[in-house]
Amino acid sequence: MRLSDDDLQMAVRDFFTPAHLLEFFDLPDGAARIEWGQRQFAAREGRFSVRRLEGEPDAGAVTVWTPAPGGFRYEVETRQGVRADYVTWREAHGLIDRRMTPVRYGALREAVEQERAHQEAYVPHPGPHVTPGEWEAKFYRRWSRQASTLQLKASAALDAVLPAAVTHPSLF
């Protein structure tokens, strides 16, 4: 069976983190996108899978991405059988490009850059004159709260460009 429109949308959406989406969109051409995709699959040991969440089409189904020439093969393993098709990086870029506006691009770039800068500011342990309790109270809790806020902002920017196939309720 072939992929549905929802499957195609979810295949592209679920492949990208906010940082990966920005990196992919900024690539200059199709050859660079193909190279980028090959690196992503190499980093993920050649394939990866995700189980669909409650409320999504075919909730509980396992989805699998495997590399293919010029893109990837996406499979949805349901009780009724397997739906699968090839998705090219050109198709993925086209889906992204249709919804990417200057405002969405700016929001995505800002969110990703802020999250990166915050991650780089992490101090993994207390200094020589600080106890672990002081470090946690004065640094880690505040840092962690800000990290969560920035991650939500980046996820919202990704959602604006690649919305879920089925709109999920707000977390709060």
C-alpha positions as CSV (number, residue, x, y, z in Angstrom):
1,M,0.0,0.0,0.0
2,R,1.1,3.5,-0.7
3,L,1.5,6.3,1.9
4,S,-1.5,8.6,2.6
5,D,-1.1,12.4,2.6
6,D,-1.0,12.3,6.4
7,D,1.8,9.7,6.3
8,L,3.9,11.8,4.0
9,Q,3.4,14.9,6.2
10,M,4.3,12.9,9.3
11,A,7.3,11.3,7.6
12,V,8.8,14.7,6.9
13,R,7.8,16.3,10.2
14,D,9.0,13.5,12.5
15,F,12.3,13.3,10.7
16,F,13.4,16.8,11.8
17,T,14.3,18.4,15.0
18,P,14.1,22.2,15.0
19,A,17.9,22.5,14.5
20,H,17.9,19.9,11.7
21,L,15.0,21.7,10.0
22,L,16.8,25.0,9.9
23,E,20.0,23.3,8.7
24,F,18.2,21.4,6.0
25,F,16.3,24.4,4.8
26,D,19.5,26.5,4.6
27,L,21.2,24.1,2.3
28,P,22.0,25.5,-1.2
29,D,20.8,22.7,-3.5
30,G,19.6,19.2,-4.0
31,A,23.0,17.6,-3.9
32,A,23.7,19.2,-0.5
33,R,20.4,17.9,0.8
34,I,21.2,14.4,-0.4
35,E,24.6,14.6,1.4
36,W,23.0,16.0,4.5
37,G,20.5,13.1,4.5
38,Q,23.2,10.5,4.1
39,R,25.0,12.0,7.2
40,Q,21.8,11.9,9.2
41,F,21.2,8.3,8.5
42,A,24.9,7.5,9.2
43,A,24.5,9.2,12.6
44,R,21.4,7.2,13.3
45,E,23.1,3.9,12.4
46,G,21.3,3.5,9.1
47,R,17.7,3.7,10.1
48,F,15.4,4.7,12.9
49,S,11.8,4.2,14.0
50,V,9.1,5.9,16.0
51,R,5.9,4.6,17.4
52,R,2.9,6.9,16.6
53,L,1.3,8.6,19.5
54,E,-2.3,8.4,20.8
55,G,-4.5,10.7,18.7
56,E,-2.3,10.4,15.6
57,P,-3.4,8.5,12.5
58,D,-2.8,4.7,13.2
59,A,-1.9,5.4,16.8
60,G,0.6,2.8,18.1
61,A,1.9,2.0,14.6
62,V,5.6,1.7,14.2
63,T,7.1,4.0,11.5
64,V,10.5,3.2,10.1
65,W,12.9,5.5,8.0
66,T,15.6,3.8,6.0
67,P,18.0,5.5,3.6
68,A,17.3,5.4,-0.1
69,P,19.0,7.0,-3.1
70,G,18.1,10.7,-3.0
71,G,15.9,10.4,0.0
72,F,14.5,7.8,2.3
73,R,12.0,4.9,2.5
74,Y,9.2,5.5,5.0
75,E,7.1,2.5,6.3
76,V,4.1,2.6,8.5
77,E,3.5,-0.9,10.1
78,T,-0.2,-1.1,11.0
79,R,-2.4,-4.1,11.9
80,Q,-3.9,-3.9,8.4
81,G,-0.5,-4.2,6.8
82,V,2.4,-2.1,5.8
83,R,2.2,1.2,3.9
84,A,5.4,2.3,2.4
85,D,6.9,4.6,-0.2
86,Y,10.1,6.5,-1.1
87,V,10.3,10.2,-0.2
88,T,13.0,12.3,-1.9
89,W,14.8,15.1,-0.3
90,R,13.3,17.3,-3.0
91,E,9.8,16.3,-1.9
92,A,10.7,17.0,1.7
93,H,12.1,20.4,0.8
94,G,9.0,21.2,-1.2
95,L,6.7,20.4,1.8
96,I,8.8,22.6,4.0
97,D,9.1,25.4,1.4
98,R,5.4,25.7,0.9
99,R,4.9,26.7,4.6
100,M,8.1,28.5,5.3
101,T,7.4,32.2,5.4
102,P,10.0,34.9,6.4
103,V,8.3,35.2,9.8
104,R,8.4,31.5,10.4
105,Y,12.0,31.3,9.2
106,G,13.0,34.1,11.5
107,A,11.2,32.5,14.5
108,L,12.8,29.1,13.8
109,R,16.3,30.6,13.4
110,E,16.0,32.7,16.6
111,A,14.6,29.8,18.6
112,V,17.4,27.4,17.4
113,E,20.1,29.9,18.0
114,Q,18.9,30.7,21.5
115,E,18.6,27.0,22.4
116,R,22.1,26.3,21.1
117,A,23.6,29.3,23.0
118,H,21.9,28.1,26.2
119,Q,23.1,24.6,25.8
120,E,26.7,25.8,25.3
121,A,26.4,27.8,28.6
122,Y,25.8,24.6,30.6
123,V,28.2,24.0,33.5
124,P,28.2,20.2,34.1
125,H,29.4,20.3,37.7
126,P,29.9,22.7,40.6
127,G,33.0,24.8,40.8
128,P,35.7,24.2,43.4
129,H,34.0,26.4,46.0
130,V,30.4,25.4,45.5
131,T,28.6,22.4,47.0
132,P,26.4,20.2,44.7
133,G,23.3,21.6,46.6
134,E,24.4,25.2,46.0
135,W,25.1,24.5,42.4
136,E,21.7,22.9,41.9
137,A,19.9,25.7,43.6
138,K,21.8,28.6,42.1
139,F,22.5,27.3,38.6
140,Y,21.0,24.0,37.5
141,R,17.3,24.6,38.3
142,R,17.3,28.0,36.6
143,W,19.3,26.7,33.7
144,S,17.0,23.7,33.3
145,R,13.8,25.8,33.5
146,Q,15.2,28.1,30.8
147,A,16.2,25.1,28.6
148,S,12.7,23.8,28.8
149,T,11.3,27.1,27.8
150,L,13.6,27.4,24.8
151,Q,12.9,23.8,23.7
152,L,9.2,24.6,23.7
153,K,9.8,27.7,21.6
154,A,11.9,25.8,19.1
155,S,9.2,23.0,18.9
156,A,6.5,25.7,18.3
157,A,8.6,27.1,15.5
158,L,8.9,23.7,13.9
159,D,5.1,23.1,14.3
160,A,4.4,26.4,12.5
161,V,6.4,25.1,9.5
162,L,5.5,21.4,9.7
163,P,2.2,21.0,11.6
164,A,1.1,17.7,12.9
165,A,-1.2,15.6,10.7
166,V,-3.7,15.8,13.6
167,T,-3.5,18.9,15.8
168,H,-2.5,18.0,19.3
169,P,-4.0,19.8,22.3
170,S,-1.8,22.4,23.9
171,L,0.4,21.2,26.7
172,F,-0.7,24.0,28.9
